[in-house]
């Protein structure tokens, strides 16, 4: 309906313009229907020479002026104006031939349509157009003018306790400790007298900190749903506009509305968009974002203690927030919402599996054990992709194979089996991935191998080797980081050994290994020569720091020592990886051959290659770990000797 009205309005405006152009055209046509190059002298000359065949005189209303229309020999018709038509009549009467042949018309009268209707009609149409335009701009409280008037109003979305979108703690899985920490907030909103009676002050604000997808927003909604109070939700970017003062106005309106609805919860998602450190970047003190932050600081101090307003916020960049907003009295409490452990992942899978028919071969507990590092959003996406695969294949139940395919798609990218690859490139990829897989299998702290493939993926990789961590780890050890570097270099080393040449396919592996080695030296203090000093780079510009804080915080001598240590780690890991692959050359050839035949092999098929050579038991794994540690100690001693020299 609105679209039809808009189309009709556009048509009306086009009609108005067409009428105006038509009026201008008619006026011009009336003013320019004579030939100005023909005059009375030319007329006399043509009359004397006998070139004129007929003459018509058309007097104007403003006599004695008029127009003379002449037809020349050959049929040419010419018109010209004269100041006195009587003069033309006298000339013609003196000529014997034309004395009785010319015609004199009645006095011309301008049409009333042109003289009266057209000017007044155009004026009425223009006035009507203006009134229509102004009335459309100011029609009703819900019109576009009302939107301009509400430009400084809060854009918070309100969710009431009985709303269908309301959440409770039953909808939140895998966050047991976090829910327990927030239960006292729920209890206060439901029974405030219990706390105020003993002089307790409930926190004004709670900030939820954690990686993306861990359930911070869902947890805040659950608190409001459990307490049975209104929930105001908006994003930090909703405050900031290009117009100065709009953000501060929206903050004032938000807290005014919250006071009218108390007790309630105000939730600001991605608060780092508006609460970054002041004085950073190029905005200066008059930056609109900083004015909005200042108003937020004032408002959070403005409402009284225990008024029943709880401000909750979520961010994954708490390091760049302004210290003033994190102090007690504003955001008093910080709740860390981390990645779920294996038990939490199983609970999350149970929640997202509701409404999805699972086959008998699907084991959610096994999936939880093999999805180390997945957040709640990742797990939901995994099951959703599996359901899509199941529906695409025309089945009614989700099978384990669907989840395995989705696991690859989510973790690496969809396989492109139709992509045409030369036999040479396939062979290079097979040995490259076999090099990674063998090191994953033999090194004690990485792996085991879940899948090896030489099928290109949507991420641009020619193949992949997917490990499958079997346990959650809280810390990264020095030994494991060294083994990660060794595994990363395995593909390049296999190419070099087999083909006596190298390709660009290992660029991402080298980048990853270099970053790990640099972090060991500059961030974690794993280098004895550099020492336990943090030389990591400062925050980048516009992410909480300005230009003055981006310079390197150490001397050229230290930088040279860091570079030497990083290269030393890379060189030592390269030598160890090469020695391991040369010792298992037969396995390397067998693995590459199997990959060329099947293009993708699973854990059982890969580990079966080692049966004649390696017995997979705990004693052998521990022996390999001890051997690797002895290699590392020898490398440290050798590096110390080289420095002394």
FIDREN-819479 format. One record per residue (C-alpha): x, z, y; residue in one letter. Coordinates in pm, whole numbers, padded with zeros to 5 digits, always signed. Layout:
XZYa/...
END
This chain:
+00000+00000+00000x/+00278+00092+00241x/+00460-00230+00156x/+00148-00437+00237x/+00102-00258+00570x/+00466-00319+00655x/+00429-00690+00571x/+00114-00716+00787x/+00293-00552+01077x/+00582-00797+01053x/+00334-01088+01045x/+00163-00955+01358x/+00492-00941+01546x/+00577-01296+01440x/+00235-01416+01564x/+00295-01255+01904x/+00631-01430+01937x/+00477-01765+01835x/+00206-01736+02106x/+00465-01656+02373x/+00683-01953+02273x/+00377-02181+02268x/+00279-02069+02619x/+00629-02137+02745x/+00623-02481+02582x/+00284-02573+02733x/+00394-02459+03077x/+00708-02667+03050x/+00515-02969+02928x/+00277-02951+03225x/+00564-02925+03468x/+00776-03205+03321x/+00537-03497+03244x/+00658-03721+03531x/+00962-03937+03589x/+01163-03810+03884x/+01393-04119+03905x/+01104-04344+04016x/+00995-04314+04382x/+00785-04491+04647x/+01063-04726+04754x/+01111-04849+04399x/+00734-04888+04378x/+00730-05112+04687x/+01013-05324+04550x/+00840-05374+04215x/+00511-05453+04394x/+00674-05725+04608x/+00848-05879+04306x/+00523-05887+04104x/+00646-05662+03822x/+00353-05422+03848x/+00050-05496+03630x/-00173-05196+03707x/-00178-04879+03924x/-00369-04551+03888x/-00380-04281+04158x/-00445-03919+04054x/-00490-03690+04358x/-00402-03322+04317x/-00623-03033+04411x/-00378-02962+04694x/-00445-03289+04880x/-00306-03526+05000x/-00042-03487+04725x/-00089-03659+04395x/+00054-03855+04107x/+00082-04233+04072x/+00088-04392+03727x/+00231-04747+03714x/+00235-04996+03424x/+00521-05247+03459x/+00562-05585+03297x/+00628-05539+02928x/+00400-05234+02899x/+00638-04971+03041x/+00444-04678+03190x/+00599-04472+03470x/+00461-04177+03669x/+00586-04029+03998x/+00470-03777+04256x/+00392-03864+04617x/+00332-03645+04917x/+00038-03857+05042x/-00178-04070+04816x/-00333-04244+05123x/-00002-04409+05191x/-00008-04566+04841x/-00366-04680+04895x/-00271-04849+05227x/+00020-05028+05062x/-00202-05156+04783x/-00481-05259+05023x/-00233-05469+05219x/-00142-05655+04902x/-00403-05925+04834x/-00351-05919+04460x/-00394-05538+04417x/-00651-05476+04686x/-00929-05436+04435x/-00735-05370+04113x/-00598-05017+04145x/-00791-04708+04037x/-00831-04379+04219x/-00932-04082+04001x/-01113-03769+04108x/-00916-03472+04233x/-00738-03296+03942x/-00844-02938+03872x/-00628-02707+03662x/-00802-02579+03348x/-00928-02220+03367x/-00768-02159+03031x/-00423-02218+03179x/-00487-02054+03514x/-00679-01747+03401x/-00703-01694+03026x/-00341-01759+02935x/-00172-01517+03183x/-00426-01239+03137x/-00448-01294+02762x/-00072-01270+02720x/-00067-00953+02927x/-00340-00794+02715x/-00161-00891+02393x/+00170-00744+02515x/+00000-00419+02619x/-00177-00397+02283x/+00153-00455+02104x/+00323-00173+02298x/+00041+00072+02231x/+00041-00017+01862x/+00415+00037+01840x/+00403+00374+02019x/+00107+00499+01814x/+00286+00402+01491x/+00588+00604+01600x/+00387+00916+01676x/+00113+00891+01412x/+00064+01217+01224x/+00293+01505+01140x/+00424+01321+00834x/+00536+01010+01019x/+00887+00896+01100x/+00876+01085+01428x/+00818+01403+01228x/+01128+01321+01024x/+01329+01307+01343x/+01184+01639+01451x/+01274+01791+01110x/+01630+01656+01115x/+01776+02003+01162x/+01557+02165+00896x/+01693+02287+00565x/+01679+02047+00271x/+01670+02319+00009x/+01451+02258-00295x/+01235+02556-00382x/+01160+02643-00745x/+00901+02915-00801x/+00904+03141-01111x/+00597+02972-01260x/+00736+02622-01199x/+00785+02400-01503x/+01150+02350-01405x/+01222+02724-01404x/+01493+02840-01648x/+01567+03169-01825x/+01864+03311-02015x/+01713+03168-02336x/+01796+02822-02202x/+02162+02917-02153x/+02384+02917-02463x/+02750+02997-02510x/+02786+03218-02201x/+02729+03564-02342x/+02966+03760-02118x/+02862+03567-01808x/+02494+03644-01873x/+02572+04010-01926x/+02754+04023-01592x/+02455+03873-01412x/+02189+04085-01581x/+02238+04364-01326x/+02153+04114-01051x/+01833+04034-01233x/+01762+04405-01276x/+01815+04470-00905x/+01579+04193-00798x/+01317+04328-01040x/+01377+04702-00974x/+01561+04748-00642x/+01469+05115-00610x/+01673+05198-00920x/+01993+05112-00731x/+01909+05200-00373x/+01802+05546-00487x/+02161+05635-00577x/+02311+05466-00270x/+02431+05153-00450x/+02479+04828-00262x/+02398+04516-00452x/+02639+04224-00396x/+02526+03987-00123x/+02684+03688-00283x/+02809+03573-00623x/+03033+03270-00666x/+03046+03093-01002x/+03385+02936-01071x/+03472+02702-01355x/+03537+02344-01468x/+03267+02079-01424x/+02994+02080-01686x/+03026+02442-01798x/+02674+02540-01688x/+02716+02706-01348x/+02400+02557-01197x/+02198+02630-01510x/+02318+02991-01507x/+02207+03037-01144x/+01861+02896-01221x/+01835+03128-01521x/+01904+03432-01301x/+01616+03336-01071x/+01388+03264-01367x/+01465+03596-01532x/+01407+03789-01210x/+01083+03604-01135x/+01179+03526-00774x/+01186+03200-00573x/+01498+02989-00614x/+01630+02777-00325x/+01874+02511-00444x/+02079+02264-00243x/+02425+02108-00233x/+02702+02188+00011x/+02700+01827+00131x/+02335+01862+00240x/+02448+02067+00540x/+02699+01824+00686x/+02586+01526+00895x/+02750+01294+01144x/+02555+01458+01429x/+02713+01768+01577x/+02516+02088+01529x/+02286+01964+01252x/+02470+02153+00977x/+02459+02483+01163x/+02088+02429+01237x/+02016+02373+00867x/+02204+02690+00774x/+01994+02893+01020x/+01672+02740+00889x/+01774+02803+00526x/+01834+03173+00578x/+01523+03210+00793x/+01315+03063+00510x/+01494+03287+00257x/+01407+03598+00462x/+01042+03497+00465x/+01048+03458+00085x/+01256+03767-00001x/+01334+03873-00265x/+01485+03538-00361x/+01802+03357-00464x/+01977+03094-00251x/+02201+02867-00457x/+02459+02636-00293x/+02612+02392-00540x/+02958+02245-00471x/+03012+02485-00182x/+03367+02352-00135x/+03209+02056+00051x/+03127+02286+00343x/+03344+02598+00297x/+03697+02459+00286x/+03979+02629+00468x/+03943+02595+00843x/+04212+02424+01045x/+04303+02178+00770x/+04322+01801+00784x/+04256+01607+01106x/+03915+01746+01211x/+04044+02028+01428x/+03844+02326+01547x/+03548+02115+01661x/+03491+01955+01324x/+03122+01959+01227x/+03207+02102+00884x/+03384+02398+01043x/+03092+02466+01276x/+02864+02471+00972x/+03096+02712+00792x/+03109+02942+01096x/+02730+02957+01103x/+02720+03033+00731x/+02965+03320+00777x/+02749+03463+01055x/+02427+03429+00853x/+02572+03598+00544x/+02672+03889+00766x/+02340+03878+00949x/+02090+03976+00683x/+02090+04342+00597x/+02207+04513+00282x/+01958+04523-00004x/+01708+04292+00166x/+01660+04116-00166x/+01844+03793-00079x/+02120+03696-00322x/+02340+03401-00230x/+02490+03225-00531x/+02736+02938-00512x/+02924+02718-00757x/+03257+02538-00729x/+03542+02411-00941x/+03790+02429-00651x/+03789+02795-00548x/+04153+02757-00439x/+04056+02554-00131x/+03777+02781-00005x/+03817+02965+00323x/+03927+03328+00268x/+03663+03455+00511x/+03378+03352+00284x/+03533+03514-00024x/+03573+03861+00124x/+03352+04154+00017x/+03030+04154+00215x/+02982+03782+00170x/+03073+03668-00180x/+03142+04006-00332x/+03170+03900-00693x/+03336+03611-00872x/+03209+03507-01216x/+03432+03271-01410x/+03238+03026-01626x/+03496+02878-01863x/+03486+02632-02148x/+03299+02772-02449x/+03477+02889-02763x/+03386+02774-03112x/+03093+03016-03137x/+02966+02917-02794x/+02991+02548-02880x/+02784+02602-03192x/+02514+02779-02988x/+02514+02499-02731x/+02482+02236-03005x/+02184+02428-03147x/+02013+02414-02807x/+02072+02043-02754x/+01984+01956-03114x/+01625+02068-03057x/+01401+01764-03061x/+01666+01555-03238x/+01610+01501-03614x/+01940+01566-03792x/+02035+01436-04135x/+02142+01656-04424x/+02509+01560-04379x/+02526+01686-04018x/+02706+02022-03990x/+02688+02163-03636x/+02939+02435-03722x/+03195+02173-03828x/+03126+01973-03510x/+03183+02287-03303x/+03518+02342-03475x/+03633+01986-03404x/+03525+01969-03037x/+03790+02196-02888x/+03788+02176-02507x/+03435+02031-02482x/+03206+02176-02216x/+02831+02216-02248x/+02777+01885-02068x/+03022+01712-02304x/+02839+01845-02611x/+02502+01738-02474x/+02643+01392-02405x/+02789+01375-02757x/+02454+01442-02925x/+02274+01210-02684x/+02512+00924-02762x/+02465+00993-03135x/+02088+00974-03091x/+02126+00641-02907x/+02340+00501-03190x/+02081+00620-03444x/+01793+00458-03254x/+01985+00134-03207x/+02038+00110-03584x/+01669+00166-03649x/+01701+00500-03829x/+01483+00810-03790x/+01756+01071-03851x/+02096+01125-03688x/+02375+01103-03945x/+02730+01234-03933x/+02857+00878-03892x/+02660+00847-03568x/+02826+01161-03433x/+03172+01037-03540x/+03121+00707-03355x/+02996+00894-03049x/+03296+01127-03068x/+03528+00826-03040x/+03319+00669-02764x/+03310+00988-02556x/+03675+01081-02612x/+03847+00742-02593x/+03598+00466-02523x/+03383+00224-02715x/+03573+00005-02958x/+03581-00369-02882x/+03595-00528-03225x/+03510-00872-03090x/+03823-00893-02875x/+04062-01159-03006x/+04418-01030-03054x/+04718-01222-03187x/+04880-01118-03515x/+05199-01027-03331x/+05017-00789-03097x/+04828-00636-03390x/+05155-00570-03570x/+05313-00412-03262x/+05006-00191-03213x/+05004-00091-03582x/+05364+00032-03575x/+05309+00196-03234x/+05011+00400-03355x/+05180+00473-03689x/+05471+00627-03496x/+05233+00860-03311x/+05041+00950-03627x/+05349+01039-03837x/+05476+01277-03569x/+05132+01433-03531x/+05127+01497-03905x/+05481+01632-03947x/+05513+01856-03643x/+05362+02201-03708x/+05190+02280-03377x/+05009+01947-03315x/+04754+01753-03515x/+04622+01708-03774x/+04536+01339-03742x/+04163+01267-03736x/+04162+00890-03686x/+04413+00606-03639x/+04293+00267-03515x/+04433-00061-03383x/+04094-00171-03245x/+04101-00209-02863x/+03884+00035-02667x/+03691+00025-02343x/+03962+00228-02171x/+04204-00064-02202x/+04413+00079-02487x/+04515-00157-02768x/+04463+00124-03022x/+04451+00499-03053x/+04561+00796-03261x/+04312+01081-03235x/+04428+01433-03330x/+04180+01699-03425x/+04271+02054-03312x/+04126+02303-03557x/+04142+02616-03338x/+04103+02726-02978x/+04427+02814-02804x/+04445+03027-02493x/+04811+02957-02411x/+05047+02662-02434x/+05383+02752-02589x/+05714+02593-02506x/+05746+02466-02863x/+05406+02297-02855x/+05477+02129-02522x/+05804+01994-02660x/+05618+01864-02965x/+05361+01697-02738x/+05645+01511-02568x/+05793+01411-02906x/+05457+01273-03019x/+05411+01083-02692x/+05745+00905-02741x/+05673+00813-03104x/+05503+00483-03027x/+05785+00349-02809x/+06049+00456-03063x/+05865+00287-03351x/+05851-00038-03153x/+06223-00016-03078x/+06319+00054-03440x/+06106-00218-03603x/+06116-00502-03350x/+06445-00427-03173x/+06245-00470-02854x/+05998-00269-02645x/+05668-00341-02471x/+05470-00206-02178x/+05218-00043-02413x/+05390+00295-02392x/+05362+00332-02012x/+05084+00589-02030x/+05269+00782-02304x/+05583+00797-02090x/+05384+00913-01788x/+05217+01188-01989x/+05547+01303-02142x/+05719+01304-01801x/+05442+01513-01643x/+05465+01763-01928x/+05843+01792-01897x/+05823+01830-01519x/+05559+02103-01551x/+05782+02289-01799x/+06065+02294-01544x/+05885+02336-01210x/+05569+02526-01299x/+05614+02734-01614x/+05979+02837-01585x/+06077+02703-01931x/+06420+02584-01816x/+06705+02837-01824x/+06921+02632-01588x/+06653+02606-01317x/+06515+02955-01375x/+06175+03118-01355x/+06088+02987-01009x/+05779+02784-00926x/+05885+02455-00770x/+05549+02283-00816x/+05424+02065-00532x/+05192+02213-00272x/+04827+02109-00241x/+04772+01756-00116x/+04662+01676+00240x/+04288+01718+00318x/+04232+01934+00008x/+04278+02260+00190x/+04619+02210+00353x/+04742+02010+00648x/+05051+01796+00701x/+05272+02096+00772x/+05229+02230+00418x/+05307+01914+00222x/+05684+01914+00256x/+05897+01998-00047x/+05978+02367-00064x/+06329+02338-00211x/+06664+02179-00132x/+06815+01851-00250x/+07046+02040-00486x/+06747+02202-00657x/+06569+01867-00673x/+06873+01715-00840x/+06885+02000-01091x/+06512+01958-01165x/+06558+01586-01226x/+06851+01658-01457x/+06650+01912-01658x/+06348+01681-01691x/+06569+01397-01813x/+06749+01632-02052x/+06418+01740-02210x/+06303+01380-02242x/+06633+01269-02397x/+06637+01555-02651x/+06277+01488-02754x/+06355+01117-02785x/+06643+01186-03024x/+06432+01424-03238x/+06142+01181-03258x/+06374+00895-03355x/+06540+01103-03629x/+06202+01202-03779x/+06076+00843-03784x/+06397+00709-03935x/+06371+00970-04212x/+06015+00853-04289x/+06065+00479-04250x/+05882+00404-04574x/+05573+00593-04452x/+05595+00406-04122x/+05580+00069-04301x/+05299+00182-04532x/+05089+00317-04246x/+05133+00000-04039x/+05044-00218-04339x/+04729-00013-04408x/+04626-00038-04043x/+04669-00417-04046x/+04446-00434-04354x/+04168-00194-04247x/+04219-00170-03866x/+04104+00194-03876x/+04189+00476-04116x/+04068+00833-04135x/+04249+01158-04207x/+04221+01138-04586x/+04354+00781-04601x/+04642+00866-04371x/+04747+01189-04543x/+04736+01018-04882x/+05042+00819-04772x/+05244+01142-04773x/+05144+01268-05119x/+05461+01152-05297x/+05680+01281-05016x/+05517+01582-04846x/+05318+01863-05004x/+05062+01986-04754x/+05089+02361-04782x/+05161+02644-04544x/+05515+02709-04671x/+05624+02353-04590x/+05466+02370-04247x/+05653+02693-04168x/+05978+02541-04291x/+05926+02243-04059x/+05859+02478-03770x/+06180+02675-03837x/+06382+02353-03857x/+06238+02235-03526x/+06319+02567-03358x/+06680+02546-03483x/+06701+02194-03335x/+06573+02330-03003x/+06831+02611-03001x/+07110+02362-03072x/+06984+02146-02787x/+06993+02441-02546x/+07350+02528-02651x/+07462+02167-02611x/+07302+02142-02267x/+07477+02466-02165x/+07814+02329-02282x/+07764+02008-02086x/+07686+02204-01769x/+08004+02413-01814x/+08207+02100-01846x/
END
